Structures are given as structure tokens and as C-alpha cells.
Amino acid sequence: MQWAKLQSKARFNLATSGVAAYPLSELPVTINQLEINGDHTYGYAPLQQAIAKKAGVDPDNVVAAAGTSMANHLAMATLIEPGDEVLIEHPAYELLVSTAQYLQAQVKRFPRREENNFALDPSEIRRAITPKTKLIVVTNLHNPSSVLTPESTLREVGDIASSINAHVLVDEVYLDAVYENTPSTSFHLGKNFVTTNSLTKVYGLSGLRCGWVLSQPDQARAMYRLNDLFGAVPPHPAELLSVIAFQNLDKIRARARTIVEADRAQLSAFFASGQAQDFAAIRTDFGTTTFPNLKNGNVDLFITQLREKYETSVVPGDFFDMPGHFRIGMGVNTQMFAEGLRRIARSTQD
Ligand SMILES: Cc1ncc(COP(=O)(O)O)c(C=O)c1O
């Protein structure tokens, strides 16, 4: 995260994970609809309802949180005790691992194997669990590869978790980047599922910090009380804007979809061309990221040169414990993306 905040920026920034920022000027809102102070209880009712409606759950299942980041923290902190074993996919979004470590969990990893197209494989989880496992953590779509896990597989993971009285935490922050037949939240798959999400990555509304957890009402209440230690009361203007964003969600997502799909077309052309002969990538039809590896050569040198000579940034695979790889993000600006790809190709030809 520190790298993303301080070092990822470049003229051709392919080190993103979310889509282009959605401008306030395109949200149908007037100043009269905003207010600084509001309701100081647990959850602003119109926002609770908007999240609940989108997810097809009861508002009592919803915990509003400052982004998926805080949602993940609240969920993990409520579901585990220090010393509990937490099983997390590998490769993974690093903050999931460090949040569990911060909560003094014993973190164990299970592989999503590249040779298996980074698929979530329940047999790997079955092999890794112990009676001490209290939580299994996955992302859907998978960060960094954007691979979608089918509902049947998630059900299997839920059954494995049930057999040892554990929960499954599914971070769904990229799920709505499946633009056709968007899967519904896996919260519906069983009482031991807890899911997190936000309007940040797929909608370009990161500044609203509109995130949420879906969980059983008793856990949801515990999470809200835990949040009293952190944010306590969310910024009300952001709550009001988030409610308006929910009323316009289809339009907001459609805007992002246009850019993501144009970038994906560029990416497909790139991989189909001779330019990409030095790379191998698991390709997906969804999501905002892809995670290629450099087949020959030193990836650190490649990334450094790409940045210094070609003004292009990508996320080093080291941040996912997968040296040799790098992550490319789509959905910000197609001209920038196309030029970034050209520079990636040129950089390997030097
Ligand atoms: C898997 C995953 N979860 C959570 C987050 C953080 O999301 P937010 O901006 O909603 O806090 C990210 C950001 O990159 C992510 O990749």
C-alpha cells in the first residue's frame, strides 16, 4: 500500500487496480441535497437500505465501513481471536495477509496455482485446514489475476469451512467488474459466509469510502461496535453522496465498463501479437487486472527500466509473493493503456 501511495505513479500508470475516478460533476447532485452532520447511530438508514437492496439482503446484515479495507478489518477482527489459524489464498492482496497478522492470527497460505490458471481449488483448502482454522479468506474476482470463482466451488469451500466450524471471508471488491450475468454476493451461500465490498474499484468512487460487510446480524452488530474504536461516525456528506451514487449505479458502472472493455481489447491484441512473446498471462474475460510473468530475463530490471526509461509503472509481483510476475491494471484511460503496453513491449526489446 505504501508503494502504491508513494511510488506507483508514472506518466503511463498501469499500476492501478480500480477504474478511472468518477467525477462529482457527473453525479446528479445539488448542494441542497448535502449536509455536514447527520444521524449518529449505527449506519445511516438510507445507505443501509441501498446496500441491502443491491445485495439482496436485510439491512441488519449490513455493516457500512470505510472502504473494503476497513470492511476486511472489521470482519476479521470480529471473526477471529489472537492465535486462531487463518487460511489465505496465495497469491493474495497483501493487505489481507497483513490485517490477519496485525490481529495476531496464525496465517497459513494455500496455493492458487498458476498451472491451474489461478483457480480456487477446494482440494488445496481441504489439505491445508486444521481443527484450529477459524477463517478461510479468498478474493472473488481474484486479485491479482481477476479469475472468477464459480458458485459451486465457493459452496464447496463453505462446506469445508462448516466441517471445522470456520467462516469464509470473500472479498468481492472486483466482482461487479463481471459486467454480464454479474454473480450475486456469496453471502447467500451459507451462514458461515461473510463478504466485503465497496464502491471504490469498479465504480471509480474511492473518495466516498463507501464500503460494507455482509454478515449475520449478531456479527454485524459486533462489527459496528468494534468500528466505534476506529471511525466511530462516518463523514455524513460521503454517506449522502453514496446514497445518490447507488441511485445511479448502473450509469456509473457503464461508464467504467466502456474503458475496461476497450483496454481489454488492447490487452488481447497485445497478447495475440508478436510483441508479447516474452510474457505469459492467464487471461480472463472480467476484472480490471491481469498478472503476467516475464518468461525470460530479470523482472526487477524489466520493471525498473520500464519505469525509468519508458515512464511506465506496473505492480511488481513481489507484492503478491510472486516474483517473476507483475500486475497490469485496466480501466483508467485507453490511450494511456495502449501506450503503456507499447512501452512494455519496447522495454523487453532493449
Ligand atoms: C482485494 C482488495 N480488497 C480491498 C481493497 C481495498 O479497497 P478499498 O479501496 O475499498 O478500501 C483492495 C484495493 O486494492 C483490493 O485489491
Ligand as a Chemical Component Dictionary entry (heavy atoms), coordinates in Angstrom:
data_LIG
# 
_chem_comp.id                   LIG 
_chem_comp.type                 NON-POLYMER 
_chem_comp.pdbx_formal_charge   0 
_chem_comp.three_letter_code    LIG 
# 
loop_
_chem_comp_atom.comp_id 
_chem_comp_atom.atom_id 
_chem_comp_atom.alt_atom_id 
_chem_comp_atom.type_symbol 
_chem_comp_atom.charge 
_chem_comp_atom.model_Cartn_x 
_chem_comp_atom.model_Cartn_y 
_chem_comp_atom.model_Cartn_z 
_chem_comp_atom.pdbx_ordinal 
LIG C1 C1 C 0 -8.785  -7.346 -2.865 1  
LIG C2 C2 C 0 -8.853  -5.946 -2.358 2  
LIG N1 N1 N 0 -9.578  -5.680 -1.265 3  
LIG C3 C3 C 0 -9.671  -4.431 -0.766 4  
LIG C4 C4 C 0 -9.024  -3.378 -1.363 5  
LIG C5 C5 C 0 -9.172  -2.013 -0.766 6  
LIG O1 O1 O 0 -10.369 -1.472 -1.238 7  
LIG P1 P1 P 0 -10.968 -0.092 -0.749 8  
LIG O2 O2 O 0 -10.383 0.970  -1.589 9  
LIG O3 O3 O 0 -12.456 -0.266 -0.961 10 
LIG O4 O4 O 0 -10.650 0.080  0.689  11 
LIG C6 C6 C 0 -8.250  -3.603 -2.498 12 
LIG C7 C7 C 0 -7.509  -2.497 -3.130 13 
LIG O5 O5 O 0 -6.698  -2.642 -3.995 14 
LIG C8 C8 C 0 -8.171  -4.919 -3.016 15 
LIG O6 O6 O 0 -7.451  -5.179 -4.110 16 
# 
loop_
_chem_comp_bond.comp_id 
_chem_comp_bond.atom_id_1 
_chem_comp_bond.atom_id_2 
_chem_comp_bond.value_order 
_chem_comp_bond.pdbx_ordinal 
LIG C1 C2 SING 1  
LIG C2 N1 SING 2  
LIG C2 C8 DOUB 3  
LIG N1 C3 DOUB 4  
LIG C3 C4 SING 5  
LIG C4 C5 SING 6  
LIG C4 C6 DOUB 7  
LIG C5 O1 SING 8  
LIG O1 P1 SING 9  
LIG P1 O2 DOUB 10 
LIG P1 O3 SING 11 
LIG P1 O4 SING 12 
LIG C6 C7 SING 13 
LIG C6 C8 SING 14 
LIG C7 O5 DOUB 15 
LIG C8 O6 SING 16 
# 
